[in-house]
Structure formats: structure tokens, C-alpha cells
């Protein structure tokens, strides 16, 4: 069992082919009560389609899609208050670093294991981090039995540093 989990983590954590997973609404719902309807949200990895954009907009929030923009190099559109996305896990360090550089509040859906890592640990220590841990694993594939847990890693979004929902 442990070797199967390890193989799966190795397969998905640095594999750009496994980076495109749409975010189910049950992953967004726990965060939504922490968000304000008077802010403008930006899903910086949404491209042409985004469950995050659709879910927020259908629940009375304003969320803008990134379209063809590359978050890691392009400027943010004007009027953005908060970055919210499920970034490609193989590039999570680059996304975290870019969010801190922009000094915009953010909410990134990442594997719980993202708490570990020397580079991330240093960024979290220097800048601060808030975590909304989800009490249930999220099934991104629809095949059941998700093999890792995720959490919302936030900065300037949550009322507490660590929350469970």
C-alpha cells in the first residue's frame, strides 16, 4: 500500500501531464464562506474553462478568467483583489513565489504535503501562510479513492492561520 501511494505521488507531483485537473465544487465550497462578494477574484490558470470561475460567478462573486495570459510572467489585469486557483502542482513553488511577489491576497489549492519543502518553508516563514484544511479528500478524476489530500494555502484571505472544514 505504501509503495503504491509513493508511486502515485511521484507520478503526479512533478508530472506536467497530470497538471490539468478541474476543481470540483466540493473543493471550492469550504472556502467560499471566507470570501467577500465585494472583491474581484482572478483564476490565474483558468484558460478558456474554469470550474472555479463558474462556481464563484454562479454564487454571486465576481471571478475573472486568465484567458491566454501566463500568470508566471504576465501582469495581472487591473482591478484584481484576490488570486484564487488550483495551480499545476509541478509548478507550485513558482506559483507561491509569484503570488508573494505580487503582494496580492491569494488562495491556492495545493496538496497538503506542500507544507513541507525547504524553499516553501522559507517562503511561508518569511511571508506568512494561512491554511484551510479540507476534512475530506477531493476526487479530481471522478474515479473515487483520491490518493492525497489538498488544502487551500492562503495569504490575506482567512480569519485564522489554520482552519478545518
C-alpha positions in Angstrom: 0.0 0.0 0.0 2.7 2.5 0.9 4.7 1.7 -2.2 1.5 2.3 -4.3 0.9 5.7 -2.7 4.6 6.7 -3.2 4.4 5.7 -6.9 1.3 7.7 -7.3 2.7 10.8 -5.6 5.9 10.6 -7.7 3.8 10.3 -10.8 1.6 13.3 -10.1 3.9 15.7 -8.1 6.3 16.6 -10.9 4.4 15.4 -13.9 3.2 18.2 -16.2 0.9 15.7 -17.9 -1.1 15.3 -14.7 -1.3 19.0 -14.0 -4.7 19.7 -15.7 -7.4 18.7 -13.2 -10.6 20.7 -12.9 -11.5 21.8 -9.4 -14.7 20.1 -8.2 -17.2 22.4 -6.5 -16.8 20.4 -3.2 -13.2 21.7 -3.1 -14.3 25.3 -3.5 -17.4 25.3 -1.3 -15.4 25.2 2.1 -13.5 28.4 1.0 -16.4 30.4 -0.3 -17.7 31.3 3.2 -14.3 33.0 3.8 -14.6 35.2 0.7 -16.2 38.6 0.3 -18.6 39.3 -2.5 -17.3 42.9 -2.9 -13.9 41.6 -4.1 -12.7 40.7 -7.6 -11.2 37.3 -7.9 -8.8 36.1 -10.5 -8.3 32.5 -11.5 -4.8 32.8 -13.0 -4.8 29.3 -14.5 -8.3 29.2 -15.9 -7.6 29.5 -19.7 -10.8 29.0 -21.6 -12.7 27.0 -18.9 -12.7 27.0 -15.2 -14.9 25.4 -12.5 -13.6 28.0 -10.0 -14.7 30.9 -12.2 -18.0 29.3 -12.9 -18.7 28.3 -9.3 -17.8 31.7 -7.9 -19.7 33.7 -10.5 -22.8 31.4 -10.1 -22.7 32.1 -6.4 -22.7 35.9 -6.6 -19.0 36.5 -6.6 -17.0 38.2 -9.4 -14.2 36.0 -10.7 -12.3 36.7 -13.9 -10.6 34.1 -16.1 -7.0 34.4 -17.1 -7.7 33.5 -20.8 -4.4 33.2 -22.6 -2.3 35.1 -20.0 0.7 33.3 -18.4 0.5 34.1 -14.7 4.2 33.5 -14.1 5.3 36.2 -16.5 2.3 38.5 -17.4 1.0 41.4 -15.4 -2.3 41.0 -13.6 -5.4 42.7 -15.1 -6.4 45.9 -13.4 -8.8 45.7 -10.5 -7.9 42.3 -9.2 -8.2 41.9 -5.4 -7.5 38.2 -4.8 -5.8 35.4 -6.8 -7.6 32.1 -6.5 -6.6 29.0 -8.3 -5.7 25.3 -8.4 -2.3 25.7 -9.9 -0.3 23.0 -11.7 1.3 21.0 -8.9 4.5 20.6 -10.8 4.9 24.4 -10.7 3.6 25.0 -7.2 6.8 26.7 -5.9 6.8 29.1 -8.8 3.1 30.0 -8.2 3.6 30.6 -4.5 6.6 32.7 -5.1 4.8 34.8 -7.8 1.8 35.3 -5.5 4.1 36.7 -2.8 5.9 38.9 -5.3 2.6 40.4 -6.4 1.7 41.1 -2.8 -2.0 40.3 -3.6 -4.0 38.1 -1.3 -4.2 34.6 -2.6 -5.9 31.2 -2.2 -4.1 28.2 -3.9 -5.5 24.7 -3.7 -2.4 22.5 -3.1 -1.6 19.1 -1.8 -1.3 19.0 2.0 2.3 17.8 1.6 3.0 21.3 0.2 3.6 22.3 3.8 6.9 20.6 3.6 9.9 21.7 1.5 12.8 23.9 2.2 12.0 26.6 -0.4 8.3 26.7 0.5 9.1 26.6 4.2 11.3 29.6 3.9 8.7 31.5 1.8 6.0 30.6 4.4 8.2 31.7 7.3 9.2 35.0 5.7 5.7 36.0 4.4 3.2 34.0 6.5 0.6 31.5 5.4 -2.9 30.6 6.2 -4.2 27.0 5.6 -7.8 25.8 5.2 -7.5 22.1 5.6 -10.3 20.1 4.0 -11.7 17.3 6.1 -12.3 15.1 3.1 -10.1 14.2 0.2 -11.2 15.7 -3.1 -11.7 13.4 -6.1 -10.4 15.3 -9.1 -10.8 12.4 -11.6 -14.2 11.0 -10.7 -12.7 7.6 -10.2 -13.0 7.6 -6.4 -10.3 6.9 -3.9 -8.3 10.1 -4.1 -4.7 9.3 -3.1 -3.7 12.6 -1.5 -5.4 15.4 0.5 -5.5 19.0 -0.5 -5.8 22.3 1.4 -6.3 25.9 0.5 -3.0 27.7 1.1 -3.9 31.4 1.6 -2.4 34.7 2.4 -4.5 37.7 3.4 -7.8 35.7 2.9 -8.6 33.6 6.1 -9.6 35.0 9.5 -7.4 32.4 11.2 -4.0 30.9 10.3 -5.3 27.3 10.4 -8.9 26.3 9.8 -10.6 22.9 9.2 -13.7 22.5 7.1 
